[in-house]
Amino acid sequence: MEIKENVILKMTFEFSLEIISYCETLEANRKFVIGNQLLKAGTSIGANIREAQNAESKSDFIHKFKIAAKEIEETDYWLALCNFSENYPNTDYLLEKLHHIKNITNKIIITSKKK
């Protein structure tokens, strides 16, 4: 599947790359625990959405997107925690991108349930 043809795949792939970069900064500053948690949650959003593209059924597709939605919430938590902690780089730009991904993901879930 071509990522550039699918908006949510493209957005989540690019977001994952930015999460990796941010977490590398955290690692360089010896902030390993939050960095590892954020890396896992932030990159799994796109992985679950990508996996949904080959779902076995409509319910499987929705289930994968719901898992992605949970990972979005966890990622939001870690990014907010970074923003409110001293000596952590700002995450406003990542939170904004995550908010757009969340809106699209939720819309896909709602639309898929109606079909």
MARBA-3410 file (N, C-alpha, C, O; in Angstrom, 1 decimal):
115
0.9,-1.2,0.0,0.0,0.0,0.0,0.9,1.2,0.0,1.9,1.3,0.8 ~ 0.6,2.2,-0.8,1.3,3.4,-0.9,0.9,4.3,0.2,-0.3,4.7,0.3 ~ 1.8,4.7,1.0,1.5,5.6,2.1,1.1,7.0,1.6,0.2,7.6,2.2 ~ 1.7,7.5,0.6,1.4,8.8,0.1,-0.1,8.9,-0.4,-0.6,10.1,-0.6 ~ -0.7,7.8,-0.7,-2.1,7.8,-1.2,-3.1,7.8,-0.1,-4.3,8.1,-0.4
-2.7,7.5,1.1,-3.6,7.4,2.2,-3.3,8.4,3.3,-2.2,8.4,3.9 ~ -4.1,9.4,3.5,-3.9,10.5,4.4,-3.5,10.1,5.8,-2.5,10.6,6.3 ~ -4.2,9.2,6.4,-4.0,8.8,7.8,-2.7,8.0,7.9,-2.0,8.1,8.9 ~ -2.4,7.2,6.9,-1.1,6.5,6.9,0.0,7.4,6.8,1.1,7.3,7.5 ~ -0.1,8.4,5.9,1.0,9.4,5.7,1.2,10.2,7.0,2.3,10.4,7.4
0.1,10.7,7.6,0.2,11.5,8.8,0.8,10.7,10.0,1.7,11.2,10.7 ~ 0.4,9.4,10.1,0.9,8.7,11.3,2.4,8.2,11.0,3.1,8.1,12.0 ~ 2.8,8.0,9.8,4.1,7.7,9.5,5.1,8.9,9.8,6.1,8.7,10.4 ~ 4.6,10.0,9.3,5.4,11.2,9.6,5.5,11.6,11.0,6.5,12.0,11.6 ~ 4.3,11.3,11.7,4.3,11.6,13.2,5.3,10.6,13.9,6.0,11.0,14.8
5.3,9.4,13.5,6.2,8.4,14.1,7.7,8.9,13.9,8.5,8.7,14.8 ~ 8.0,9.4,12.7,9.4,9.9,12.5,9.7,11.0,13.5,10.8,11.1,14.0 ~ 8.7,11.9,13.7,9.0,13.0,14.6,9.0,12.6,16.0,9.8,13.1,16.8 ~ 8.3,11.5,16.4,8.4,11.0,17.7,9.8,10.3,17.9,10.4,10.5,19.0 ~ 10.2,9.6,17.0,11.6,9.0,17.0,12.6,10.1,17.3,13.5,10.0,18.2
12.5,11.2,16.5,13.5,12.3,16.7,13.4,12.9,18.1,14.4,13.2,18.7 ~ 12.2,13.2,18.6,12.0,13.7,19.9,12.5,12.8,21.0,13.2,13.3,21.9 ~ 12.3,11.5,20.8,12.7,10.5,21.8,14.3,10.4,21.8,14.9,10.1,22.8 ~ 14.9,10.6,20.6,16.3,10.6,20.6,16.9,11.8,21.4,17.9,11.7,22.0 ~ 16.2,12.9,21.3,16.6,14.1,22.1,16.4,13.8,23.6,17.3,14.1,24.4
15.4,13.1,24.0,15.2,12.7,25.4,16.3,11.8,25.8,16.8,11.9,26.9 ~ 16.6,10.8,25.0,17.7,9.8,25.3,19.0,10.5,25.5,19.8,10.2,26.4 ~ 19.3,11.5,24.6,20.6,12.2,24.7,20.6,13.0,26.0,21.7,13.3,26.6 ~ 19.4,13.4,26.6,19.4,14.1,27.8,19.1,13.1,29.0,18.8,13.6,30.1 ~ 19.3,11.8,28.8,19.2,10.8,29.8,17.8,10.7,30.4,17.7,10.4,31.6
16.8,11.0,29.6,15.4,10.8,30.1,14.8,9.6,29.4,14.0,9.6,28.6 ~ 15.4,8.4,29.9,15.1,7.2,29.3,13.7,6.6,29.5,13.1,6.1,28.5 ~ 13.2,6.7,30.7,11.9,6.0,31.0,10.8,6.6,30.2,10.0,5.9,29.5 ~ 10.6,7.9,30.3,9.5,8.6,29.5,9.8,8.5,28.0,8.9,8.2,27.2 ~ 11.0,8.6,27.6,11.4,8.5,26.2,11.0,7.1,25.6,10.5,7.0,24.5
11.3,6.0,26.4,10.9,4.7,25.9,9.4,4.5,25.8,8.9,3.9,24.9 ~ 8.7,5.0,26.8,7.2,4.9,26.9,6.6,5.6,25.7,5.7,5.1,25.0 ~ 7.1,6.9,25.5,6.6,7.7,24.4,6.9,7.1,23.0,6.1,7.1,22.1 ~ 8.1,6.5,22.9,8.5,5.9,21.6,7.6,4.8,21.3,7.1,4.6,20.1 ~ 7.3,3.9,22.2,6.4,2.8,22.0,5.0,3.2,21.6,4.4,2.7,20.7
4.4,4.1,22.4,3.0,4.5,22.2,2.9,5.3,20.9,2.0,5.1,20.1 ~ 3.8,6.3,20.7,3.7,7.2,19.6,3.9,6.5,18.2,3.3,6.9,17.2 ~ 4.8,5.5,18.2,5.0,4.8,16.9,4.0,3.7,16.7,3.8,3.3,15.5 ~ 3.3,3.2,17.7,2.3,2.1,17.5,1.0,2.6,16.9,0.3,1.8,16.4 ~ 0.8,3.9,17.0,-0.4,4.5,16.4,-0.4,4.1,14.9,-1.4,3.5,14.4
0.6,4.5,14.2,0.7,4.2,12.8,0.8,2.8,12.4,0.3,2.3,11.4 ~ 1.5,2.0,13.3,1.6,0.5,13.1,0.2,-0.1,13.1,-0.1,-1.0,12.3 ~ -0.6,0.3,14.1,-2.0,-0.3,14.2,-2.9,0.1,13.0,-3.7,-0.6,12.5 ~ -2.7,1.4,12.6,-3.5,1.9,11.5,-3.1,1.2,10.2,-3.9,0.9,9.3 ~ -1.8,1.0,10.1,-1.3,0.2,8.9,-1.8,-1.2,8.9,-2.2,-1.7,7.8
-1.8,-1.8,10.1,-2.3,-3.2,10.2,-3.8,-3.3,9.8,-4.2,-4.3,9.2 ~ -4.5,-2.2,10.1,-6.0,-2.2,9.8,-6.2,-2.2,8.3,-7.3,-2.7,7.9 ~ -5.2,-1.8,7.5,-5.4,-1.8,6.1,-5.6,-3.2,5.5,-6.1,-3.4,4.4 ~ -5.2,-4.2,6.3,-5.3,-5.6,5.9,-6.2,-6.4,6.8,-6.0,-7.6,7.0 ~ -7.2,-5.7,7.4,-8.1,-6.3,8.3,-8.9,-7.5,7.7,-9.1,-7.5,6.5
-9.2,-8.5,8.5,-9.9,-9.6,8.0,-11.4,-9.3,7.8,-12.1,-10.0,7.1 ~ -11.9,-8.3,8.5,-13.3,-8.0,8.5,-13.5,-6.5,8.9,-12.6,-5.9,9.3 ~ -14.7,-6.0,8.7,-15.0,-4.7,9.2,-14.8,-4.5,10.7,-14.3,-3.5,11.1 ~ -15.2,-5.5,11.4,-15.0,-5.4,12.9,-13.6,-5.5,13.3,-13.2,-4.8,14.2 ~ -12.8,-6.2,12.5,-11.3,-6.3,12.8,-10.7,-4.9,12.4,-9.9,-4.4,13.2
-11.2,-4.3,11.3,-10.7,-3.0,10.9,-11.0,-1.9,12.1,-10.1,-1.2,12.4 ~ -12.2,-1.9,12.6,-12.6,-1.0,13.6,-11.8,-1.3,14.9,-11.3,-0.4,15.5 ~ -11.6,-2.6,15.2,-10.8,-2.9,16.4,-9.4,-2.4,16.3,-8.9,-1.9,17.3 ~ -8.8,-2.5,15.2,-7.4,-2.0,15.0,-7.4,-0.5,15.2,-6.4,0.1,15.8 ~ -8.4,0.2,14.6,-8.4,1.7,14.8,-8.7,2.0,16.2,-8.2,3.1,16.7
-9.5,1.2,17.0,-9.7,1.5,18.4,-8.4,1.3,19.2,-8.2,2.1,20.1 ~ -7.6,0.4,18.8,-6.3,0.2,19.5,-5.5,1.4,19.2,-4.8,1.9,20.1 ~ -5.5,1.9,18.0,-4.7,3.1,17.6,-5.2,4.3,18.4,-4.4,5.1,18.9 ~ -6.5,4.4,18.6,-7.1,5.5,19.4,-6.6,5.4,20.9,-6.4,6.5,21.5 ~ -6.5,4.2,21.4,-5.9,4.1,22.8,-4.5,4.5,22.8,-4.1,5.2,23.8
-3.7,4.2,21.8,-2.3,4.6,21.7,-2.2,6.1,21.6,-1.3,6.7,22.1 ~ -3.2,6.7,20.9,-3.2,8.2,20.8,-3.4,8.8,22.1,-2.7,9.8,22.5 ~ -4.3,8.2,23.0,-4.5,8.8,24.3,-3.2,8.6,25.2,-2.9,9.5,25.9 ~ -2.6,7.5,25.1,-1.4,7.3,25.9,-0.3,8.2,25.4,0.4,8.8,26.2 ~ -0.1,8.4,24.1,0.9,9.3,23.6,0.6,10.7,24.0,1.5,11.5,24.4
-0.7,11.1,24.0,-1.1,12.4,24.5,-0.7,12.6,26.0,-0.2,13.7,26.3 ~ -0.8,11.6,26.8,-0.4,11.7,28.2,1.0,11.9,28.3,1.5,12.8,29.1 ~ 1.9,11.1,27.6,3.3,11.3,27.7,3.8,12.6,27.2,4.7,13.3,27.8 ~ 3.2,13.1,26.1,3.6,14.4,25.6,3.2,15.5,26.5,4.0,16.5,26.7 ~ 2.0,15.5,27.1,1.6,16.5,28.1,2.5,16.4,29.3,2.8,17.5,29.9
2.8,15.2,29.8,3.7,15.1,30.9,5.1,15.8,30.6,5.6,16.5,31.5 ~ 5.6,15.6,29.4,6.8,16.3,29.1,6.7,17.8,29.1,7.6,18.5,29.6 ~ 5.6,18.3,28.6,5.3,19.7,28.5,5.3,20.3,29.9,5.7,21.5,30.1 ~ 4.7,19.6,30.9,4.6,20.1,32.2,5.7,19.8,33.1,5.7,20.2,34.3 ~ 6.7,19.1,32.7,7.9,18.7,33.5,9.0,19.7,33.2,9.2,20.2,32.0
9.8,20.0,34.2,11.0,20.8,34.0,12.0,20.1,33.2,12.1,18.8,33.3 ~ 12.8,20.8,32.4,13.9,20.3,31.7,13.6,19.3,30.6,14.4,18.4,30.2 ~ 12.3,19.4,30.0,11.9,18.6,28.9,11.6,19.5,27.7,11.1,20.6,27.9 ~ 12.0,19.1,26.5,11.7,19.9,25.3,10.2,20.1,25.1,9.5,19.1,25.4 ~ 9.8,21.2,24.6,8.4,21.5,24.4,7.8,20.5,23.4,8.5,20.1,22.4
6.6,20.1,23.6,5.9,19.1,22.7,4.7,19.7,22.0,3.9,19.0,21.5 ~ 4.5,21.0,22.1,3.3,21.6,21.5,3.1,21.2,20.0,1.9,20.9,19.6 ~ 4.1,21.2,19.2,4.0,20.9,17.8,3.6,19.4,17.6,2.8,19.1,16.7 ~ 4.0,18.5,18.5,3.6,17.1,18.4,2.2,16.9,18.9,1.5,16.1,18.3 ~ 1.8,17.7,19.9,0.4,17.6,20.4,-0.6,18.1,19.4,-1.6,17.5,19.2
-0.2,19.1,18.6,-1.0,19.6,17.6,-1.2,18.6,16.5,-2.3,18.4,16.0 ~ -0.1,18.0,16.0,-0.2,16.9,15.0,-1.0,15.7,15.5,-1.8,15.1,14.8 ~ -0.8,15.4,16.8,-1.6,14.3,17.4,-3.0,14.6,17.4,-3.9,13.7,17.2 ~ -3.4,15.8,17.7,-4.8,16.2,17.7,-5.5,16.0,16.4,-6.6,15.5,16.3 ~ -4.8,16.3,15.3,-5.3,16.1,13.9,-5.5,14.6,13.6,-6.5,14.2,13.0
-4.5,13.8,14.0,-4.5,12.4,13.9,-5.7,11.8,14.6,-6.4,10.9,14.1 ~ -5.9,12.3,15.9,-7.0,11.8,16.7,-8.4,12.1,16.0,-9.2,11.2,16.0 ~ -8.5,13.3,15.5,-9.8,13.7,14.9,-10.1,12.8,13.7,-11.2,12.3,13.5 ~ -9.1,12.5,12.8,-9.3,11.7,11.7,-9.6,10.2,12.1,-10.5,9.6,11.5 ~ -8.8,9.8,13.0,-9.0,8.4,13.5,-10.4,8.2,14.1,-11.1,7.2,13.8
-10.8,9.1,14.9,-12.2,9.0,15.5,-13.3,9.1,14.4,-14.3,8.4,14.5 ~ -13.1,9.9,13.4,-14.0,10.0,12.3,-14.1,8.7,11.5,-15.1,8.3,11.1 ~ -12.9,8.1,11.3,-12.9,6.8,10.6,-13.6,5.7,11.4,-14.4,4.9,10.8 ~ -13.4,5.7,12.7,-14.1,4.7,13.5,-15.6,4.9,13.5,-16.4,4.0,13.2 ~ -16.1,6.2,13.6,-17.5,6.5,13.6,-18.1,6.1,12.2,-19.2,5.5,12.2
-17.5,6.5,11.2,-17.9,6.3,9.8,-18.0,4.8,9.5,-18.9,4.3,8.9 ~ -17.0,4.0,10.0,-16.9,2.6,9.7,-18.0,1.8,10.5,-18.5,0.8,10.0 ~ -18.4,2.3,11.6,-19.5,1.7,12.4,-20.8,1.9,11.7,-21.7,1.1,11.9 ~ -21.0,3.0,11.0,-22.3,3.3,10.3,-22.5,2.5,9.0,-23.7,2.3,8.6 ~ -21.5,2.0,8.4,-21.6,1.3,7.1,-22.2,-0.1,7.3,-22.4,-0.8,6.3
END
